[in-house]
């Protein structure tokens, strides 16, 4: 049976979060002592994110859950997120019950119950969301809003065991708010980085907040690109402050690995001169020998080239991921103007890759 958490506990958790307490502090210092049989930390984090987005009813609304002509000895009230009473259950003493009214209630018509189907499934999948080469500044929220809506539709379509979100990978176009240049100082077109940071934050908050509500575990990994290594890492500190070190990995390794069941995926930007498909396949077992050895399915996901390509090299699938970003001057110069403008999102079970979603 689903555990009912008192409304006062929800309100107090939201108040503590609004005052600046971390989720872990609220869990340890208040929640686990305030309820019987407290949920695990990951479940509590998702619940708190959901509570923070709701309008919790006040005490006056809760006390109004009764019917005219009845005295509520013990009322249970169902209240919507807007504070409207949907229905109430009231325990009555037998002496308060009028038999004729009871018979009339049985015979009379009632409002039909409206059931809204919800999608439940076993949390046995991992969703990998590598939004490589977005180049915020070349494009902004007005361009990426349809992408965000599709991603949120996919995230909310089921309960996920794990969601992995690599962040970086040329998320921003410039590595300076003053000059148009990359991390190495290469001169490129200057874009509005102030707007890019503000609207990029809105995008990432919506993506991660929704992921936390729909997955048992969420991991946001910093993966450096060649355009924005400094600014994207500083942006990562904002995410680290908001979500905590149990969600956000801001370490500076150029290559990282994600393991799920018998699957192992190496993530890298792939901008070095050595980053051919053959070399990337050979780099994987050197950089992550244990993860490589214990996997049955091995893939390398790289970006940088802004178009999709793949090579199966002795069982290592090396994928160059396409980008759904706008064509910038570099892509135009490299004749990538005809490439498919789309992002690739990967759905895994514990044995293999189940599907690729093009967003």
C-alpha beads as a LAMMPS data file, in Angstrom:
LAMMPS data file: protein, C-alpha beads

359 atoms
358 bonds

1 atom types
1 bond types

-500.0 500.0 xlo xhi
-500.0 500.0 ylo yhi
-500.0 500.0 zlo zhi

Masses

1 110.0

Atoms # bond

1 1 1 0.000 0.000 0.000
2 1 1 1.252 3.451 -0.877
3 1 1 2.615 5.361 2.109
4 1 1 0.737 8.629 2.763
5 1 1 3.107 11.414 3.805
6 1 1 1.479 14.098 5.990
7 1 1 0.983 17.436 4.281
8 1 1 2.836 19.215 7.086
9 1 1 5.930 17.092 6.438
10 1 1 5.839 18.002 2.734
11 1 1 5.440 21.696 3.523
12 1 1 8.295 21.654 6.030
13 1 1 10.629 19.902 3.559
14 1 1 9.788 22.536 0.924
15 1 1 10.364 25.331 3.440
16 1 1 13.777 23.952 4.414
17 1 1 14.764 23.611 0.740
18 1 1 13.670 27.200 0.054
19 1 1 15.860 28.359 2.954
20 1 1 18.920 26.828 1.312
21 1 1 19.186 23.421 2.976
22 1 1 20.553 20.698 0.701
23 1 1 18.410 17.702 -0.132
24 1 1 20.721 15.437 1.855
25 1 1 20.544 17.711 4.937
26 1 1 16.746 17.771 4.823
27 1 1 16.677 13.993 4.458
28 1 1 19.045 13.296 7.337
29 1 1 18.080 16.058 9.760
30 1 1 14.315 16.141 9.317
31 1 1 12.595 13.696 6.977
32 1 1 13.817 10.348 8.367
33 1 1 12.675 11.357 11.871
34 1 1 9.377 12.905 10.794
35 1 1 7.751 9.875 9.120
36 1 1 7.418 6.181 9.791
37 1 1 9.230 3.905 7.349
38 1 1 11.011 6.719 5.443
39 1 1 11.781 6.244 1.760
40 1 1 15.326 5.780 0.484
41 1 1 17.296 8.925 -0.344
42 1 1 16.916 8.708 -4.137
43 1 1 13.142 8.297 -3.822
44 1 1 12.968 11.194 -1.363
45 1 1 14.947 13.437 -3.730
46 1 1 12.457 12.776 -6.538
47 1 1 9.502 13.379 -4.207
48 1 1 10.955 16.660 -2.962
49 1 1 11.511 17.866 -6.525
50 1 1 7.856 17.095 -7.251
51 1 1 6.635 18.802 -4.061
52 1 1 8.637 21.934 -4.848
53 1 1 6.759 22.237 -8.142
54 1 1 3.308 21.918 -6.557
55 1 1 1.065 24.439 -4.826
56 1 1 0.530 22.798 -1.428
57 1 1 -2.866 23.597 0.173
58 1 1 -2.972 25.634 3.350
59 1 1 -4.484 24.519 6.680
60 1 1 -7.756 26.386 6.073
61 1 1 -8.361 24.436 2.883
62 1 1 -7.710 21.140 4.632
63 1 1 -10.124 21.972 7.458
64 1 1 -12.917 22.640 4.964
65 1 1 -13.147 18.998 3.852
66 1 1 -16.682 18.268 5.113
67 1 1 -20.264 18.361 3.888
68 1 1 -23.145 20.534 4.925
69 1 1 -25.287 18.793 7.550
70 1 1 -22.552 16.479 8.725
71 1 1 -20.093 16.823 11.574
72 1 1 -16.730 15.371 10.587
73 1 1 -15.315 13.183 13.340
74 1 1 -12.385 12.025 11.179
75 1 1 -12.090 13.350 7.618
76 1 1 -9.707 12.341 4.846
77 1 1 -9.551 14.918 2.067
78 1 1 -8.180 14.601 -1.479
79 1 1 -6.920 17.994 -2.624
80 1 1 -5.599 18.985 -6.062
81 1 1 -2.339 20.844 -6.543
82 1 1 -4.315 24.101 -6.837
83 1 1 -5.892 23.601 -3.390
84 1 1 -9.313 22.502 -4.716
85 1 1 -11.046 19.701 -2.773
86 1 1 -11.720 16.824 -5.165
87 1 1 -13.403 14.436 -2.704
88 1 1 -13.550 13.679 1.026
89 1 1 -14.158 10.607 3.146
90 1 1 -15.795 11.167 6.556
91 1 1 -16.249 8.684 9.370
92 1 1 -19.619 9.126 11.118
93 1 1 -21.095 7.792 14.304
94 1 1 -23.967 5.373 13.734
95 1 1 -26.306 7.732 15.627
96 1 1 -25.670 10.454 13.010
97 1 1 -26.864 8.319 10.097
98 1 1 -30.402 8.842 8.746
99 1 1 -31.539 5.536 7.128
100 1 1 -33.760 7.288 4.586
101 1 1 -30.937 9.535 3.464
102 1 1 -28.697 6.486 3.262
103 1 1 -31.178 4.641 0.992
104 1 1 -31.605 7.736 -1.172
105 1 1 -27.859 8.018 -1.494
106 1 1 -27.693 4.429 -2.757
107 1 1 -30.506 4.919 -5.275
108 1 1 -29.456 8.352 -6.514
109 1 1 -27.176 9.150 -9.428
110 1 1 -23.537 9.932 -8.792
111 1 1 -20.829 11.671 -10.745
112 1 1 -18.865 9.128 -12.816
113 1 1 -15.296 8.493 -11.702
114 1 1 -12.825 9.879 -14.219
115 1 1 -9.731 7.731 -14.496
116 1 1 -6.577 9.178 -16.039
117 1 1 -4.332 6.296 -17.164
118 1 1 -0.720 6.493 -16.041
119 1 1 2.164 4.632 -17.573
120 1 1 3.896 2.347 -15.102
121 1 1 6.696 -0.015 -15.982
122 1 1 9.586 -1.751 -14.317
123 1 1 12.621 0.515 -14.016
124 1 1 14.975 -1.665 -16.054
125 1 1 16.362 0.740 -18.652
126 1 1 19.056 3.404 -18.865
127 1 1 18.582 6.545 -20.939
128 1 1 21.739 8.236 -22.231
129 1 1 21.222 11.840 -23.392
130 1 1 24.456 13.035 -25.098
131 1 1 23.517 16.447 -26.515
132 1 1 26.854 16.983 -28.225
133 1 1 27.763 20.210 -30.049
134 1 1 24.752 22.352 -29.157
135 1 1 26.830 25.570 -29.443
136 1 1 24.553 27.817 -27.409
137 1 1 25.056 31.327 -28.731
138 1 1 24.699 30.228 -32.341
139 1 1 21.220 29.045 -31.283
140 1 1 19.084 29.943 -28.258
141 1 1 15.961 28.746 -26.443
142 1 1 13.615 29.723 -29.257
143 1 1 15.472 27.184 -31.423
144 1 1 15.967 24.488 -28.768
145 1 1 12.513 24.563 -27.140
146 1 1 11.111 21.846 -29.484
147 1 1 14.164 19.711 -28.668
148 1 1 13.523 20.140 -24.942
149 1 1 9.846 19.235 -25.321
150 1 1 10.720 16.015 -27.175
151 1 1 13.301 15.099 -24.561
152 1 1 10.852 15.660 -21.698
153 1 1 8.235 13.555 -23.516
154 1 1 10.765 10.728 -23.744
155 1 1 11.919 11.047 -20.132
156 1 1 8.369 11.032 -18.743
157 1 1 7.279 8.086 -20.929
158 1 1 8.372 5.553 -18.284
159 1 1 10.247 5.088 -15.024
160 1 1 13.963 4.734 -15.766
161 1 1 16.510 2.875 -13.719
162 1 1 19.178 5.415 -14.662
163 1 1 19.496 8.570 -16.752
164 1 1 22.947 9.754 -17.840
165 1 1 23.393 13.314 -19.139
166 1 1 26.886 14.187 -20.441
167 1 1 27.365 17.953 -20.197
168 1 1 29.974 20.044 -21.987
169 1 1 30.909 18.822 -25.458
170 1 1 30.770 22.348 -26.905
171 1 1 27.560 23.230 -25.118
172 1 1 28.615 26.880 -25.580
173 1 1 30.050 28.354 -28.789
174 1 1 32.563 30.797 -27.239
175 1 1 34.876 30.315 -24.281
176 1 1 34.779 34.039 -23.487
177 1 1 32.004 36.538 -22.805
178 1 1 34.151 39.282 -24.360
179 1 1 35.833 37.808 -27.420
180 1 1 34.797 35.365 -30.097
181 1 1 37.250 32.540 -29.502
182 1 1 37.539 28.877 -28.535
183 1 1 39.430 27.414 -25.581
184 1 1 42.714 27.431 -27.536
185 1 1 42.160 31.053 -28.570
186 1 1 41.095 30.292 -32.125
187 1 1 39.170 33.291 -33.449
188 1 1 35.544 32.517 -34.347
189 1 1 32.370 34.559 -34.620
190 1 1 31.411 36.290 -31.355
191 1 1 27.980 35.408 -29.959
192 1 1 25.816 36.684 -27.092
193 1 1 27.239 34.526 -24.304
194 1 1 25.272 36.277 -21.550
195 1 1 22.021 35.183 -23.172
196 1 1 23.482 31.755 -23.949
197 1 1 24.321 31.154 -20.266
198 1 1 20.933 32.348 -18.994
199 1 1 18.855 30.349 -21.455
200 1 1 21.168 27.344 -21.325
201 1 1 20.583 27.230 -17.576
202 1 1 16.811 27.169 -18.118
203 1 1 17.239 24.265 -20.556
204 1 1 19.473 22.202 -18.266
205 1 1 17.388 22.824 -15.132
206 1 1 14.242 21.576 -16.893
207 1 1 16.079 18.527 -18.244
208 1 1 17.690 17.477 -14.952
209 1 1 14.680 18.285 -12.737
210 1 1 12.466 16.073 -14.913
211 1 1 15.079 13.307 -14.982
212 1 1 15.219 13.290 -11.174
213 1 1 11.469 12.755 -11.033
214 1 1 11.497 9.855 -13.485
215 1 1 14.632 7.836 -12.663
216 1 1 16.048 5.924 -9.722
217 1 1 19.472 7.420 -10.450
218 1 1 20.608 10.466 -12.416
219 1 1 24.222 11.163 -13.387
220 1 1 25.388 14.417 -15.003
221 1 1 28.931 14.014 -16.354
222 1 1 31.269 16.808 -17.409
223 1 1 32.757 15.988 -20.807
224 1 1 35.077 18.678 -22.166
225 1 1 34.820 20.014 -25.701
226 1 1 37.255 22.175 -27.645
227 1 1 35.115 25.331 -27.793
228 1 1 34.042 25.993 -24.196
229 1 1 36.208 24.061 -21.734
230 1 1 36.461 26.887 -19.186
231 1 1 32.955 28.346 -19.331
232 1 1 31.235 24.959 -19.448
233 1 1 33.207 23.756 -16.400
234 1 1 32.260 26.919 -14.460
235 1 1 28.663 26.364 -15.548
236 1 1 29.060 22.831 -14.168
237 1 1 29.718 24.361 -10.737
238 1 1 26.236 25.895 -10.826
239 1 1 24.782 22.444 -11.492
240 1 1 26.956 20.960 -8.737
241 1 1 25.673 23.524 -6.232
242 1 1 22.053 22.893 -7.228
243 1 1 22.053 19.085 -7.431
244 1 1 24.986 17.871 -5.320
245 1 1 28.005 15.658 -5.892
246 1 1 25.894 12.472 -5.894
247 1 1 24.337 13.662 -9.180
248 1 1 27.011 15.871 -10.766
249 1 1 30.537 14.743 -11.731
250 1 1 32.651 17.798 -12.576
251 1 1 36.017 16.010 -12.828
252 1 1 38.231 17.091 -15.719
253 1 1 39.155 13.749 -17.320
254 1 1 39.085 14.026 -21.111
255 1 1 37.529 10.562 -21.456
256 1 1 34.862 9.043 -19.221
257 1 1 33.054 5.725 -19.160
258 1 1 29.467 4.771 -18.374
259 1 1 28.648 1.170 -17.446
260 1 1 25.158 -0.327 -17.263
261 1 1 24.764 -4.095 -16.929
262 1 1 26.874 -5.675 -19.660
263 1 1 27.170 -2.400 -21.601
264 1 1 30.136 -0.036 -21.440
265 1 1 30.267 3.318 -23.238
266 1 1 33.316 5.579 -23.471
267 1 1 32.498 9.281 -23.880
268 1 1 34.908 11.766 -25.415
269 1 1 34.720 14.828 -27.646
270 1 1 37.082 13.400 -30.250
271 1 1 38.752 16.614 -31.424
272 1 1 42.376 15.421 -31.255
273 1 1 44.342 14.477 -34.355
274 1 1 44.567 10.892 -33.021
275 1 1 40.794 10.532 -32.661
276 1 1 40.154 8.360 -35.690
277 1 1 37.566 5.623 -35.333
278 1 1 40.290 2.948 -35.217
279 1 1 42.304 4.796 -32.583
280 1 1 39.255 5.497 -30.399
281 1 1 38.427 1.777 -30.429
282 1 1 41.995 0.987 -29.269
283 1 1 42.066 3.781 -26.682
284 1 1 39.003 2.367 -24.917
285 1 1 40.634 -0.807 -23.448
286 1 1 43.742 1.150 -22.486
287 1 1 41.854 3.899 -20.646
288 1 1 39.188 1.688 -19.043
289 1 1 40.553 -1.841 -18.989
290 1 1 38.225 -3.227 -16.295
291 1 1 35.049 -1.745 -17.740
292 1 1 36.055 -2.939 -21.205
293 1 1 36.829 -6.471 -20.040
294 1 1 33.581 -6.904 -18.096
295 1 1 31.320 -5.721 -20.927
296 1 1 29.672 -7.632 -23.743
297 1 1 28.591 -4.486 -25.585
298 1 1 31.246 -1.788 -26.045
299 1 1 30.691 1.582 -27.691
300 1 1 32.524 4.891 -28.072
301 1 1 30.397 8.044 -28.376
302 1 1 32.202 11.103 -29.729
303 1 1 31.109 14.422 -31.184
304 1 1 32.994 17.358 -32.732
305 1 1 32.354 16.598 -36.422
306 1 1 28.647 17.590 -36.325
307 1 1 27.553 14.692 -38.499
308 1 1 26.714 11.047 -37.913
309 1 1 29.146 8.238 -38.698
310 1 1 29.836 4.804 -37.255
311 1 1 32.401 2.043 -37.500
312 1 1 32.300 -1.459 -35.994
313 1 1 35.967 -2.183 -35.192
314 1 1 36.451 -5.720 -33.841
315 1 1 33.262 -5.465 -31.790
316 1 1 33.733 -1.875 -30.605
317 1 1 31.042 0.353 -32.113
318 1 1 32.533 3.812 -32.587
319 1 1 29.837 6.405 -33.187
320 1 1 30.300 10.004 -34.234
321 1 1 27.102 11.638 -33.025
322 1 1 25.127 14.041 -35.135
323 1 1 24.196 17.489 -33.824
324 1 1 20.825 19.186 -33.843
325 1 1 22.408 22.627 -33.534
326 1 1 22.360 25.363 -36.145
327 1 1 25.027 25.418 -38.837
328 1 1 27.847 27.688 -37.653
329 1 1 30.620 29.193 -39.769
330 1 1 32.991 26.245 -39.114
331 1 1 30.407 23.663 -40.196
332 1 1 29.662 25.737 -43.260
333 1 1 33.368 25.941 -44.109
334 1 1 33.728 22.146 -43.685
335 1 1 30.768 21.582 -46.068
336 1 1 28.632 19.988 -43.360
337 1 1 25.671 22.070 -44.513
338 1 1 23.762 18.988 -45.680
339 1 1 24.215 16.909 -42.515
340 1 1 21.133 15.743 -40.655
341 1 1 20.375 18.255 -37.897
342 1 1 19.361 15.945 -35.052
343 1 1 20.516 14.669 -31.664
344 1 1 20.881 10.998 -30.788
345 1 1 19.520 9.631 -27.495
346 1 1 20.292 6.022 -26.522
347 1 1 18.049 3.599 -24.640
348 1 1 19.781 0.609 -23.011
349 1 1 18.663 -2.452 -21.124
350 1 1 21.203 -4.410 -19.082
351 1 1 22.199 -6.656 -21.996
352 1 1 22.284 -4.399 -25.067
353 1 1 21.351 -1.195 -26.850
354 1 1 17.574 -1.256 -27.335
355 1 1 17.013 1.803 -29.492
356 1 1 18.301 5.154 -30.708
357 1 1 15.893 8.063 -30.489
358 1 1 16.489 10.885 -32.967
359 1 1 15.460 14.235 -31.465

Bonds

1 1 1 2
2 1 2 3
3 1 3 4
4 1 4 5
5 1 5 6
6 1 6 7
7 1 7 8
8 1 8 9
9 1 9 10
10 1 10 11
11 1 11 12
12 1 12 13
13 1 13 14
14 1 14 15
15 1 15 16
16 1 16 17
17 1 17 18
18 1 18 19
19 1 19 20
20 1 20 21
21 1 21 22
22 1 22 23
23 1 23 24
24 1 24 25
25 1 25 26
26 1 26 27
27 1 27 28
28 1 28 29
29 1 29 30
30 1 30 31
31 1 31 32
32 1 32 33
33 1 33 34
34 1 34 35
35 1 35 36
36 1 36 37
37 1 37 38
38 1 38 39
39 1 39 40
40 1 40 41
41 1 41 42
42 1 42 43
43 1 43 44
44 1 44 45
45 1 45 46
46 1 46 47
47 1 47 48
48 1 48 49
49 1 49 50
50 1 50 51
51 1 51 52
52 1 52 53
53 1 53 54
54 1 54 55
55 1 55 56
56 1 56 57
57 1 57 58
58 1 58 59
59 1 59 60
60 1 60 61
61 1 61 62
62 1 62 63
63 1 63 64
64 1 64 65
65 1 65 66
66 1 66 67
67 1 67 68
68 1 68 69
69 1 69 70
70 1 70 71
71 1 71 72
72 1 72 73
73 1 73 74
74 1 74 75
75 1 75 76
76 1 76 77
77 1 77 78
78 1 78 79
79 1 79 80
80 1 80 81
81 1 81 82
82 1 82 83
83 1 83 84
84 1 84 85
85 1 85 86
86 1 86 87
87 1 87 88
88 1 88 89
89 1 89 90
90 1 90 91
91 1 91 92
92 1 92 93
93 1 93 94
94 1 94 95
95 1 95 96
96 1 96 97
97 1 97 98
98 1 98 99
99 1 99 100
100 1 100 101
101 1 101 102
102 1 102 103
103 1 103 104
104 1 104 105
105 1 105 106
106 1 106 107
107 1 107 108
108 1 108 109
109 1 109 110
110 1 110 111
111 1 111 112
112 1 112 113
113 1 113 114
114 1 114 115
115 1 115 116
116 1 116 117
117 1 117 118
118 1 118 119
119 1 119 120
120 1 120 121
121 1 121 122
122 1 122 123
123 1 123 124
124 1 124 125
125 1 125 126
126 1 126 127
127 1 127 128
128 1 128 129
129 1 129 130
130 1 130 131
131 1 131 132
132 1 132 133
133 1 133 134
134 1 134 135
135 1 135 136
136 1 136 137
137 1 137 138
138 1 138 139
139 1 139 140
140 1 140 141
141 1 141 142
142 1 142 143
143 1 143 144
144 1 144 145
145 1 145 146
146 1 146 147
147 1 147 148
148 1 148 149
149 1 149 150
150 1 150 151
151 1 151 152
152 1 152 153
153 1 153 154
154 1 154 155
155 1 155 156
156 1 156 157
157 1 157 158
158 1 158 159
159 1 159 160
160 1 160 161
161 1 161 162
162 1 162 163
163 1 163 164
164 1 164 165
165 1 165 166
166 1 166 167
167 1 167 168
168 1 168 169
169 1 169 170
170 1 170 171
171 1 171 172
172 1 172 173
173 1 173 174
174 1 174 175
175 1 175 176
176 1 176 177
177 1 177 178
178 1 178 179
179 1 179 180
180 1 180 181
181 1 181 182
182 1 182 183
183 1 183 184
184 1 184 185
185 1 185 186
186 1 186 187
187 1 187 188
188 1 188 189
189 1 189 190
190 1 190 191
191 1 191 192
192 1 192 193
193 1 193 194
194 1 194 195
195 1 195 196
196 1 196 197
197 1 197 198
198 1 198 199
199 1 199 200
200 1 200 201
201 1 201 202
202 1 202 203
203 1 203 204
204 1 204 205
205 1 205 206
206 1 206 207
207 1 207 208
208 1 208 209
209 1 209 210
210 1 210 211
211 1 211 212
212 1 212 213
213 1 213 214
214 1 214 215
215 1 215 216
216 1 216 217
217 1 217 218
218 1 218 219
219 1 219 220
220 1 220 221
221 1 221 222
222 1 222 223
223 1 223 224
224 1 224 225
225 1 225 226
226 1 226 227
227 1 227 228
228 1 228 229
229 1 229 230
230 1 230 231
231 1 231 232
232 1 232 233
233 1 233 234
234 1 234 235
235 1 235 236
236 1 236 237
237 1 237 238
238 1 238 239
239 1 239 240
240 1 240 241
241 1 241 242
242 1 242 243
243 1 243 244
244 1 244 245
245 1 245 246
246 1 246 247
247 1 247 248
248 1 248 249
249 1 249 250
250 1 250 251
251 1 251 252
252 1 252 253
253 1 253 254
254 1 254 255
255 1 255 256
256 1 256 257
257 1 257 258
258 1 258 259
259 1 259 260
260 1 260 261
261 1 261 262
262 1 262 263
263 1 263 264
264 1 264 265
265 1 265 266
266 1 266 267
267 1 267 268
268 1 268 269
269 1 269 270
270 1 270 271
271 1 271 272
272 1 272 273
273 1 273 274
274 1 274 275
275 1 275 276
276 1 276 277
277 1 277 278
278 1 278 279
279 1 279 280
280 1 280 281
281 1 281 282
282 1 282 283
283 1 283 284
284 1 284 285
285 1 285 286
286 1 286 287
287 1 287 288
288 1 288 289
289 1 289 290
290 1 290 291
291 1 291 292
292 1 292 293
293 1 293 294
294 1 294 295
295 1 295 296
296 1 296 297
297 1 297 298
298 1 298 299
299 1 299 300
300 1 300 301
301 1 301 302
302 1 302 303
303 1 303 304
304 1 304 305
305 1 305 306
306 1 306 307
307 1 307 308
308 1 308 309
309 1 309 310
310 1 310 311
311 1 311 312
312 1 312 313
313 1 313 314
314 1 314 315
315 1 315 316
316 1 316 317
317 1 317 318
318 1 318 319
319 1 319 320
320 1 320 321
321 1 321 322
322 1 322 323
323 1 323 324
324 1 324 325
325 1 325 326
326 1 326 327
327 1 327 328
328 1 328 329
329 1 329 330
330 1 330 331
331 1 331 332
332 1 332 333
333 1 333 334
334 1 334 335
335 1 335 336
336 1 336 337
337 1 337 338
338 1 338 339
339 1 339 340
340 1 340 341
341 1 341 342
342 1 342 343
343 1 343 344
344 1 344 345
345 1 345 346
346 1 346 347
347 1 347 348
348 1 348 349
349 1 349 350
350 1 350 351
351 1 351 352
352 1 352 353
353 1 353 354
354 1 354 355
355 1 355 356
356 1 356 357
357 1 357 358
358 1 358 359
